[in-house]
Amino acid sequence: MTVRSTHLKLIGAAGAAALAISTVATPAVAAGPVLASVHYKCLALNSVNVTPSAQYNVAAPPTSLVAGQTKKLATTSTFHLNPTDTTLAEGSLGATAFSGTIKTSPSNAGVGLGLSFPKTALGNDTGGSTTANATGSASLRFTKAGSFTLKLGAVGKVFLQGYDLSGNKASSASFPDSTQGNGPCKNTAGSTALRDASAKAAVVTVSKDKSKTKTSAGYKATKHLVKGKANVKGHFGLAGKGKVKFILKKGTHKVAATKAKLNKKGVAHAKFKHVTKHGKYSITAKFPGDKALKKSSGKARFKV
């Protein structure tokens, strides 16, 4: 029987402590890995408090990155359940061993985690406690420019698979996202800053990415209508936000101008009516830049 409960946090709460690491893109990196120890007090089944903990070791992060760029850092974690936590895990999963995965996506608020630990015996440590070692990576990707301090973010998504004495799969448990400090689990460790060996908090700087405004235009003679289209993207795939200015010209003479809002895909459309004079025309689309992308422009030519 599968056990699924938003109140059973156990390793989910500690193991999933998503790292809110700001991103970087140049070869420059911090002096060494960044470390964090997380301690949680969780309200589990039957109003029982459990206190799982986790230690994270993330490879030295870059000191700078471009908005939209993805960076993966080798990461190891050690998860610990005290004897009481271990007993609860055994009872909830009906298992003598378990394996697990942690998967979260990167965002401006936190780093994405892709960690897993192999089949681990419950009660394998001193006094009936449990220690599980996970390996994987932390993925960084930010969608705006700025300076960020590395810190722990939201609790991530964890899946645990139990195994019986014969090594066959038993019950499983999944742990949904939860905002740190709210809900059934709370961090009791104090500061959540990720620090290097000298206890200095790591800071990374995210700069704006270059953008490209791909522009196209077309003329519908039956309606004397000109249509313009702009598609704004960054080098690392971010879609432009805000408005684009479209300028219609006949030769070098400005005929009209209008602004249009970019949609979620970074695309904007414009229309110019009552265009009847024959000749060579062009539409220039100007993107002024946003919080993540630098300005750019594009031009399309057509005939009427």
N, C-alpha and C positions, 0 to 999 in steps of 0.2 A: 504494500500500500504506500502510495506516495504521500509524503508529509509536506504540505505547503502552508506556511503561515507567515503573515507579515510581522508576527511577534517573536518568532524564533529567529534570532539574529545570529547568535553564536559567532562562528568564524565569519559569517557574512558581514557583520558589523565591523569587525576589526580588519578582516582580510580585505574588505572592499574599500577601505578608506581611500577614496580616489585622490590621487595627487594632483593638486591644482598647480601644475608647473607651467610657467610662461615659456613661450617658444623662442627658438633661435635658428639662425640659418647659416652663419659663417663658420669657418673652421675653429674659431676661438671658443674655448670651453673653460668651464670653471676649473679650479686647481685640482679638484678631486670629486669623488662621489658625494651625493647628498643623502643624509640619513634622517630617519624619523621613527619614533616609537609611539605607538598609539595604544591607549588603554580605554576600554569601554565598560560602561555599566548598562546592561541590557535587561529589559523586562521580557522574559521568555514565557514559556507555557506555565499555566497554573500560578501566575504571579511570582515566579521565581526569578531573582536577579542573577544573571551570569556576568562574568567579567573577562571576556576574551581580550587578547592583546595581539599586536602585530608589530614587527620591526621591518622597515623597508630600507633597502640599499639600492639607490638609483645611480647609474653611471653618471659621470660628470656631465652636466647639461651645458649646452652652448650658452654663450653670454649674449648672443644676438640672433635674431631670426627675422624672416620676412613674413608678413601676414599671408596666411593661406598655406604656408609651407608645413609639411609634415616631417617630424623628426622622431625617430624611435631610439630609446635608450635602454640598454640591457638592465634588467631589474631582478633582484632576488628579494624574497620576503620569508620571514619565519613567523608562523602562526602558533599561538600557544593557548591551550585550554587547561585551566586548573582542574583538579580532581572533580570538583562539583560540576563544572562545565562538561567534562568528559562523560560523567555519569548521565547527564541530561542528553548529550549527543547519542550515547548508546541506547538510551530508552526511546528517544524520538525517532532515530533511524532504524532501530532494531538491528544494529550492526556491530561488528567487531573491528571494522576498518572502513576507511572512506577515502575517496579522491575528490578533487574539487577544481573548479575553474572560476576565474574572475574576469569578466569582460565588460568594459565600459568604453564609450567613445569620447575622444578629446573635445573640449570646448573652451571657451574663454574662461569658464569658471573652474575647470579642472582638467587634469591630464587623463587620457584614456589608458586603461590597463588591460593587458592581455597576459594573465598569469595562470599557471596551473601547477598543482602538486600531485604526485603519483599516489597510488594506494598506500595509505598510512594506517598503521595499527592504532586504534584508540587506546589510551592509557600506556603509551610506549615510553613515557618519560618518568622521572623520579616521582614517587608517591602517587602514581596513578594519573598524573597529568599527561597531556598530549602535545607533541610538537610536530608540526608539518612544515616542510620546506618547499617553497614555490619558486619557480623560475619563469622568466618571460621578458616582457618589455613594457615600458611606459611610452605612449605615443603623444606627441605634442603637436597641436595645431590651433593657432589663434586667428581670429577673423577681424582683428583691428590692431592698429599700431598703439604702442604705449610701453610703459615700464611695469614689469610684474615681479612680485616677490613670490618665490616658490613656497607653496603652502598646501596643506591637506585640504581637500574639497569635500564633495558629497560622497556618501557611502555608495559603493558600486554594486553591481549585480553579481551574485555568487550562486553557483550551483554545486551542491554536494551529492555525491553518489555513495550510498552505503553498500557494504559487502558482508555477507555472513561468514561463518567459520569455514565453509567450503570454498570461499572465494567467489561465490555467485552474487549477482547484484541483489541487494535488498531494497529498502526504501530510499527515497531521495528527498532532498529539500532544496528549495530555491529561495533566495532573498532579494526582494526588489529594492530599487533605489530608495534612499531616505536621506533627508537633509540632516547633516551633522548637527547635533545639539537639540534636535527635535524628535518627536516620536518615541518609540520604545527604547532606542539606544542613544546614549549620550557619551561624548568623549570626556574623560575625566583627567586627561593628561595636561591640560592647560594650553600653552601655545601650540599651534599646529604648523609653525614654520618649519620648512625643511632646511637643515643646516649642514655645513661641511664639518670636517674634523675639528676645526677651530671654533665651532659653534657660531659661525657667521652665516646669516641667512643669505641664500643665493638669490640674485636678481638678474633677470634677463630683459633685454630691450627688443621690442618688435617694431620693425620699420615698415613703411608702406611699400607695397609691391607695385611694379610697373603695370600699367593697364594698356589694353588695346581696344579701340573702338572700331569694330567692323561695320561698315556702312553700305547700304544698298538702296536703290531708288527705282521707281517704275512709273510709267505714265499710262493712264487709261484715257484714250482719245475720245471715246463716246461720252465720257462724263467730264472731260477736261480736268482730270484729277491726277495729282502727283502724290505718290506715297513714298515715304522714307522710313527706313528701318535701321536701328543701331543696336548692336550687340556688344556689350562691354564686359570684358573678362580680364582677370589678372593672370599673370604668368603661372601662378599656382592654382588657378581655377576658380578663384572667388568671383562672384557676380557683382557687377557694379550696383551701387545704390544711389538713390536720389533722382535727379532730372538731367536730361540731355537737351541741349539747345540745337535745334535744326535750323539751318540757314539755306534758303533757296536762292540761287543766283542764275541769271541768264547772262552767260559770258562772265564779265566782271561786275555786272550790275546786280545789286541786291534787290530781290523781288519781295521776299517776305521772310519772316522768322517766327518760330514757335518753340515752346518747350513741352516735353513729354516725360512722364514718370517711367522709370525703369521698373519692370516687374521682378519677381523673385528669381527669374533666370537671367536677369541683367539685360533684358530686351525692352526697347521703347519704339513706339510707332508714331509717325506724324503724317498729317494730310494737308495738302495745299490745293484749294479749289480755284476754279475759274482761270486755269492756265491755258491760254489759247494761242499765244504768239509762237510761231515756229522758230526754231533755233537750237543752240546747244545750251544745255542747263547742267547744273550741279547741285547736289545737296551735301552740305558739310554738317556733320554731327559732332558737337563738342561736349565732352564729359569733363566736368570741373574737378573730379576727384571726390573721394569720401574718406571715411575713417580708416579704410584699409588700402585703398588704391590711389595712385597718383593720377593726374589728369592726362587725357589723351583726346585725339580727334581722328575722324576718318572722313573721306570724301567719296562720293559716287557720282558719275556723270551719265547723262542720258540725253536723248533728243526728243523734241516735240515737233 
